[in-house]
Amino acid sequence: MARKTTARPRPQLIYVSAAVPAVIHSEPEAGGYSAEVPSLPGCYTQGETIDEVEANLREAIEGWLAVAHEDGAANPNARRKRV
């Protein structure tokens, strides 16, 4: 009897946009602005203008999520190896 092979469907890549609240602080002594994303621990950035800090926030959030994905933190169902 021939073995039945079932091919897995190819995963599709989709892009999802989400709003992530950030807090922007004016830094009068240092000049410019600093920003943090409270829901992403350790996600901070800075910039000389609001436009620059917004662009830096996008980059910081993307970097934070990429590292979290690599570490498995973005997937709470991921099993971690015990050392």
TORKOL-4160 file (C-alpha; in steps of 0.2 Angstrom, whole numbers, padded with zeros to 4 digits, m for minus):
83
<pt num="1" X="0000" Y="0000" Z="0000"/>
<pt num="2" X="0007" Y="0017" Z="m0005"/>
<pt num="3" X="0010" Y="0029" Z="0009"/>
<pt num="4" X="0000" Y="0045" Z="0008"/>
<pt num="5" X="0010" Y="0061" Z="0009"/>
<pt num="6" X="0002" Y="0077" Z="0015"/>
<pt num="7" X="0011" Y="0093" Z="0011"/>
<pt num="8" X="0010" Y="0106" Z="0024"/>
<pt num="9" X="0003" Y="0123" Z="0017"/>
<pt num="10" X="0016" Y="0136" Z="0015"/>
<pt num="11" X="0015" Y="0149" Z="0029"/>
<pt num="12" X="0010" Y="0166" Z="0022"/>
<pt num="13" X="0019" Y="0182" Z="0027"/>
<pt num="14" X="0007" Y="0196" Z="0033"/>
<pt num="15" X="0011" Y="0213" Z="0040"/>
<pt num="16" X="0002" Y="0219" Z="0055"/>
<pt num="17" X="0002" Y="0237" Z="0062"/>
<pt num="18" X="m0002" Y="0240" Z="0080"/>
<pt num="19" X="m0002" Y="0256" Z="0091"/>
<pt num="20" X="0010" Y="0255" Z="0106"/>
<pt num="21" X="0009" Y="0269" Z="0118"/>
<pt num="22" X="0025" Y="0278" Z="0122"/>
<pt num="23" X="0029" Y="0292" Z="0134"/>
<pt num="24" X="0040" Y="0306" Z="0127"/>
<pt num="25" X="0049" Y="0317" Z="0140"/>
<pt num="26" X="0057" Y="0334" Z="0136"/>
<pt num="27" X="0075" Y="0335" Z="0141"/>
<pt num="28" X="0078" Y="0354" Z="0143"/>
<pt num="29" X="0095" Y="0352" Z="0151"/>
<pt num="30" X="0102" Y="0340" Z="0139"/>
<pt num="31" X="0092" Y="0346" Z="0124"/>
<pt num="32" X="0079" Y="0336" Z="0114"/>
<pt num="33" X="0068" Y="0322" Z="0120"/>
<pt num="34" X="0069" Y="0305" Z="0128"/>
<pt num="35" X="0055" Y="0292" Z="0126"/>
<pt num="36" X="0050" Y="0275" Z="0133"/>
<pt num="37" X="0038" Y="0262" Z="0129"/>
<pt num="38" X="0031" Y="0256" Z="0146"/>
<pt num="39" X="0024" Y="0240" Z="0139"/>
<pt num="40" X="0041" Y="0235" Z="0132"/>
<pt num="41" X="0053" Y="0234" Z="0147"/>
<pt num="42" X="0070" Y="0242" Z="0142"/>
<pt num="43" X="0063" Y="0250" Z="0126"/>
<pt num="44" X="0070" Y="0268" Z="0127"/>
<pt num="45" X="0077" Y="0280" Z="0114"/>
<pt num="46" X="0080" Y="0299" Z="0112"/>
<pt num="47" X="0081" Y="0312" Z="0098"/>
<pt num="48" X="0084" Y="0330" Z="0096"/>
<pt num="49" X="0066" Y="0334" Z="0089"/>
<pt num="50" X="0049" Y="0326" Z="0090"/>
<pt num="51" X="0050" Y="0319" Z="0073"/>
<pt num="52" X="0067" Y="0311" Z="0076"/>
<pt num="53" X="0062" Y="0303" Z="0093"/>
<pt num="54" X="0046" Y="0296" Z="0084"/>
<pt num="55" X="0057" Y="0288" Z="0070"/>
<pt num="56" X="0069" Y="0282" Z="0084"/>
<pt num="57" X="0054" Y="0274" Z="0093"/>
<pt num="58" X="0049" Y="0265" Z="0078"/>
<pt num="59" X="0066" Y="0258" Z="0076"/>
<pt num="60" X="0068" Y="0254" Z="0095"/>
<pt num="61" X="0051" Y="0245" Z="0095"/>
<pt num="62" X="0055" Y="0234" Z="0080"/>
<pt num="63" X="0072" Y="0230" Z="0087"/>
<pt num="64" X="0064" Y="0226" Z="0104"/>
<pt num="65" X="0051" Y="0214" Z="0096"/>
<pt num="66" X="0065" Y="0206" Z="0085"/>
<pt num="67" X="0075" Y="0201" Z="0100"/>
<pt num="68" X="0060" Y="0196" Z="0110"/>
<pt num="69" X="0055" Y="0184" Z="0096"/>
<pt num="70" X="0072" Y="0177" Z="0095"/>
<pt num="71" X="0072" Y="0174" Z="0113"/>
<pt num="72" X="0055" Y="0167" Z="0113"/>
<pt num="73" X="0048" Y="0180" Z="0124"/>
<pt num="74" X="0036" Y="0186" Z="0111"/>
<pt num="75" X="0028" Y="0169" Z="0111"/>
<pt num="76" X="0022" Y="0165" Z="0129"/>
<pt num="77" X="0018" Y="0147" Z="0124"/>
<pt num="78" X="0036" Y="0144" Z="0119"/>
<pt num="79" X="0045" Y="0131" Z="0129"/>
<pt num="80" X="0061" Y="0136" Z="0136"/>
<pt num="81" X="0075" Y="0124" Z="0139"/>
<pt num="82" X="0081" Y="0122" Z="0157"/>
<pt num="83" X="0099" Y="0123" Z="0160"/>
